[in-house]
Amino acid sequence: MVSVHELISISEAILSGRERKRGRKRACAEESFVALFKVTPFVAMEVWEHLQEHTNIPWQIKPKHFLWTLFFLKHCMTERSAAVLLGCDRKTYRYYIWCVIDYVALLKDKVILWENRLESSAAAKVSVDGTDFRTVEYYPFDPWRCSHKFKCAALRYEVAIAIKTGFIVHVKGPFKAGTWTDKKIVKLELHGKLAPGEYYLADGGYTNKNAPVITKNTIPQHERAKMNAIMARHETINGRFKDWQILENRFRHGEHRHRGVFTAIAVITQVEIETGMHVFGVSKHNIWYCFIKMIHIKEYNSKIKYSALKY
């Protein structure tokens, strides 16, 4: 087991080759840690413990290799630059970062849990949205990769957030951004995971009279500010994925690696939320109104039925 203090010491040893300076305040050390690795030492420790507990991570992979991986995801430097800065061989650096990314992605089923939405008793327990990430133009050229958001090739993922807690409870992808709309993606899996009588909140791109969805367009104008708060929080979490430069910048690695990178970052983001880096909350009124509006919509739109879950 690795402590927070040990992780800070390892990070300083990696980057400076010197022992921790005597008298340096721990707060400053943690601030430097976050600047280099994006997460706090406590979050890094939690993810590392998950890796040791829930995966068969080889004994050869040490905490410093995990920190190399966080550094890579945060800064997305070229291998040559990162290897020089970290004081290692390029091939060694490449081998370990992709190994650790794959193992962190395996934590998805242990950290991102659909059952976490059940802390709410409301009919609408999750908000759903798609998020796009730019990529290079992979060969052969495919015009259906083009994202209308970026006007270039991109991959799209579906993310569901528990309304009550702000936890990430579902991720799905990747999909070609130009081929797969949000409305098509949500039918593949999420509709089937909803319980009878359960709804989800989403933006206007999910509008479908036969689906178990509540959008801003289906509620009165004076109630839309409440839903805007919920969807704004969802966009905040989508934005956290892009705090990692490997997803903010154009992805230049093999397309087969993108799923692992996104899933690993989603796992780390969920651990951040669980360990105190919360997103802003929404009031109980917002949760209750979802139930009220579900009944309201059902009264005026008889086509929204429980059978829509099979749609």
C-alpha positions in Angstrom: 0.0 0.0 0.0 1.3 3.5 -0.9 0.6 6.5 1.2 0.0 10.1 0.0 3.4 11.2 1.4 5.2 8.4 -0.5 3.5 9.3 -3.8 4.6 12.9 -3.4 8.1 11.8 -2.7 8.1 9.5 -5.7 6.8 12.3 -8.0 9.6 14.6 -6.8 12.2 11.9 -7.3 10.9 11.3 -10.8 11.1 14.9 -11.9 14.1 16.2 -10.0 16.2 13.2 -9.0 16.6 14.9 -5.6 15.2 14.3 -2.2 12.3 16.4 -1.0 13.5 19.8 0.1 13.7 20.2 3.9 11.1 22.6 5.3 9.0 22.7 2.2 5.3 22.9 3.0 3.2 19.9 2.2 0.6 22.2 0.6 3.1 23.4 -1.9 4.1 19.8 -2.7 0.5 18.8 -3.3 -0.1 21.8 -5.5 2.9 20.8 -7.6 1.7 17.2 -7.7 -1.7 18.4 -9.1 0.0 20.6 -11.7 2.0 17.7 -12.9 -0.4 14.8 -12.7 -3.9 16.5 -12.7 -5.2 14.7 -9.6 -4.4 15.0 -5.9 -2.1 12.5 -4.2 -5.1 11.1 -2.4 -7.0 10.4 -5.6 -3.9 8.9 -7.1 -3.5 6.7 -4.0 -7.2 5.6 -4.3 -6.8 4.6 -8.0 -3.6 2.7 -7.3 -5.3 0.8 -4.4 -8.2 -0.1 -6.8 -5.6 -1.4 -9.3 -4.0 -3.6 -6.7 -7.3 -4.8 -5.3 -9.4 -5.4 -8.4 -6.9 -6.2 -11.2 -4.1 -8.6 -11.7 -1.6 -5.8 -12.3 1.9 -7.3 -12.7 4.3 -6.7 -9.8 6.7 -5.1 -12.3 4.4 -2.1 -12.5 5.3 0.3 -9.7 3.7 3.5 -8.5 6.2 5.5 -10.5 4.9 3.9 -13.7 1.4 4.9 -12.6 2.5 8.5 -12.2 4.2 8.3 -15.6 0.8 7.4 -17.0 -1.0 10.3 -15.3 1.7 12.7 -16.6 1.2 11.3 -20.1 -2.6 11.7 -20.0 -2.4 15.2 -18.5 0.3 16.7 -20.8 0.2 14.5 -23.9 3.9 15.2 -24.6 5.8 13.4 -27.3 7.6 10.3 -26.2 11.0 11.8 -26.7 10.3 14.9 -24.6 8.5 12.9 -21.8 11.3 10.3 -21.6 14.0 13.0 -21.3 12.0 14.9 -18.6 11.2 11.7 -16.7 14.7 10.2 -17.1 13.7 7.0 -18.8 14.0 5.1 -22.1 11.4 5.9 -24.7 10.5 2.2 -25.2 10.2 1.7 -21.5 8.0 4.8 -21.1 5.7 3.7 -24.0 5.4 0.1 -22.7 4.4 1.1 -19.2 2.0 3.9 -19.9 -0.1 1.8 -22.2 -0.1 -1.1 -19.8 -1.3 1.0 -16.9 -4.0 2.7 -19.1 -5.4 -0.7 -20.0 -5.4 -1.8 -16.3 -7.1 1.4 -15.2 -9.7 1.0 -17.9 -10.5 -2.5 -16.4 -11.7 -0.7 -13.3 -14.8 0.5 -15.1 -17.0 -2.3 -13.8 -15.8 -1.7 -10.3 -16.0 2.1 -10.2 -18.7 3.2 -12.7 -21.8 1.5 -11.4 -25.2 1.8 -12.9 -26.7 0.9 -9.5 -25.4 4.2 -8.1 -28.3 6.0 -9.6 -30.7 4.2 -7.2 -29.9 6.6 -4.4 -32.7 8.7 -5.9 -36.3 7.6 -5.7 -37.4 10.0 -8.5 -38.7 8.7 -11.8 -35.8 10.4 -13.6 -32.6 9.3 -12.0 -29.9 10.2 -14.6 -29.0 12.8 -17.1 -27.6 11.7 -20.5 -25.5 13.5 -23.0 -22.9 12.7 -25.8 -19.5 14.2 -25.9 -17.1 14.3 -28.9 -13.3 14.1 -29.0 -11.2 15.1 -32.0 -8.9 12.6 -33.7 -6.7 12.5 -36.7 -8.1 11.4 -40.1 -7.5 7.7 -40.0 -6.9 5.8 -43.2 -8.9 5.0 -45.2 -10.7 8.4 -45.2 -14.3 8.2 -43.9 -16.5 11.3 -44.2 -18.9 9.8 -41.6 -16.2 10.5 -38.9 -16.9 14.2 -39.2 -18.3 15.8 -36.1 -20.7 18.7 -36.5 -19.2 20.2 -33.4 -15.6 20.3 -34.6 -16.0 20.1 -38.4 -13.4 17.4 -38.4 -12.9 13.7 -37.5 -14.0 12.8 -34.0 -15.2 9.9 -31.8 -18.4 10.2 -29.7 -19.2 8.7 -26.3 -22.4 8.6 -24.3 -22.2 9.5 -20.6 -24.9 9.2 -18.0 -24.7 11.0 -14.6 -26.8 10.3 -11.5 -28.9 13.4 -10.8 -28.8 13.1 -7.0 -25.1 12.5 -6.5 -23.4 13.6 -9.7 -21.7 10.2 -10.0 -20.8 8.8 -13.5 -23.0 5.7 -13.8 -22.7 4.8 -17.5 -20.3 5.3 -20.4 -20.7 3.9 -23.9 -18.5 4.2 -27.0 -16.7 5.1 -29.1 -18.8 5.8 -32.2 -18.1 7.7 -35.4 -19.4 11.2 -34.7 -20.9 11.7 -38.1 -22.8 8.4 -38.3 -24.0 7.9 -34.7 -26.3 10.6 -33.3 -27.1 10.8 -29.6 -30.6 9.5 -30.3 -29.2 6.4 -32.0 -26.6 5.6 -29.4 -29.0 5.8 -26.5 -31.2 3.1 -28.0 -28.4 0.6 -28.1 -28.0 -0.1 -24.4 -29.3 2.6 -22.0 -33.0 2.2 -22.9 -32.8 -1.5 -22.0 -31.1 -0.7 -18.7 -33.9 1.6 -17.4 -36.4 0.1 -15.0 -40.1 0.1 -15.9 -41.4 3.6 -15.4 -37.9 5.2 -15.3 -37.0 8.2 -17.4 -33.8 10.1 -18.1 -33.1 13.8 -18.7 -31.4 15.0 -21.9 -31.1 17.9 -24.3 -33.2 18.5 -27.4 -31.1 16.1 -29.5 -32.7 13.2 -27.7 -36.3 14.3 -28.5 -38.4 11.3 -29.4 -42.1 10.9 -28.6 -41.7 7.1 -28.2 -38.7 7.2 -25.8 -38.5 7.4 -22.0 -36.8 10.8 -22.1 -37.7 14.2 -20.6 -36.2 17.1 -22.6 -36.4 20.8 -22.1 -38.8 21.1 -25.0 -41.4 19.0 -23.2 -41.7 21.1 -20.0 -43.2 24.6 -19.4 -40.9 27.6 -20.0 -40.9 28.6 -16.4 -39.6 25.2 -15.3 -36.7 25.1 -17.7 -34.2 26.9 -15.5 -34.3 23.9 -13.1 -33.4 21.5 -15.8 -30.8 23.8 -17.2 -28.9 23.5 -13.9 -28.9 19.7 -14.1 -27.7 19.7 -17.7 -25.1 22.4 -17.0 -23.6 20.1 -14.3 -23.5 17.3 -16.9 -21.5 19.6 -19.2 -19.2 20.3 -16.3 -18.3 16.6 -16.0 -17.9 16.3 -19.8 -15.5 19.3 -19.5 -13.5 17.5 -16.9 -12.6 14.8 -19.4 -11.0 17.4 -21.5 -8.9 18.8 -18.7 -6.7 15.9 -19.7 -4.7 17.1 -22.8 -4.8 13.7 -24.5 -8.6 14.2 -24.9 -8.5 18.0 -25.3 -6.0 17.8 -28.2 -6.4 15.9 -31.4 -5.9 12.2 -30.6 -2.9 11.1 -32.6 -2.5 7.5 -31.4 -4.1 4.4 -32.9 -7.8 4.5 -33.0 -8.0 1.2 -31.0 -6.4 2.9 -28.1 -9.0 5.7 -27.7 -11.6 3.6 -25.9 -9.0 2.6 -23.2 -7.8 6.2 -22.8 -11.3 7.6 -22.4 -12.4 4.8 -20.1 -9.4 5.2 -17.9 -10.0 9.0 -17.6 -13.7 8.3 -16.8 -12.7 6.0 -14.0 -10.2 8.5 -12.6 -12.8 11.3 -12.8 -15.4 9.1 -11.0 -12.8 8.4 -8.2 -12.2 12.2 -8.0 -15.9 12.8 -7.5 -16.2 10.0 -4.9 -13.3 11.3 -2.9 -14.5 14.9 -2.5 -13.9 16.8 -5.8 -17.7 17.2 -6.2 -19.5 18.9 -9.0 -22.0 21.5 -8.0 -25.2 20.1 -6.5 -28.8 20.5 -7.6 -31.6 21.1 -5.1 -34.1 18.5 -4.0 -36.7 20.6 -5.9 -35.0 19.7 -9.1 -35.1 16.0 -8.2 -38.8 16.2 -7.2 -39.8 18.2 -10.2 -38.5 15.4 -12.5 -41.1 13.1 -11.0 -43.9 15.7 -11.2 -43.0 16.5 -14.8 -43.0 12.9 -15.8 -46.6 12.6 -14.7 -47.4 15.9 -16.4 -45.9 14.8 -19.7 -47.6 11.5 -19.5 -51.0 13.1 -19.1 -50.5 15.2 -22.3 -48.6 12.7 -24.4 -50.2 9.2 -24.2 -47.5 7.8 -26.4 -45.0 7.9 -23.6 -45.6 4.4 -22.1 -43.6 1.8 -20.3 -43.4 -0.1 -23.5 -41.1 2.6 -24.8 -38.4 0.9 -22.9 -38.2 -1.7 -25.6 -37.9 0.9 -28.3 
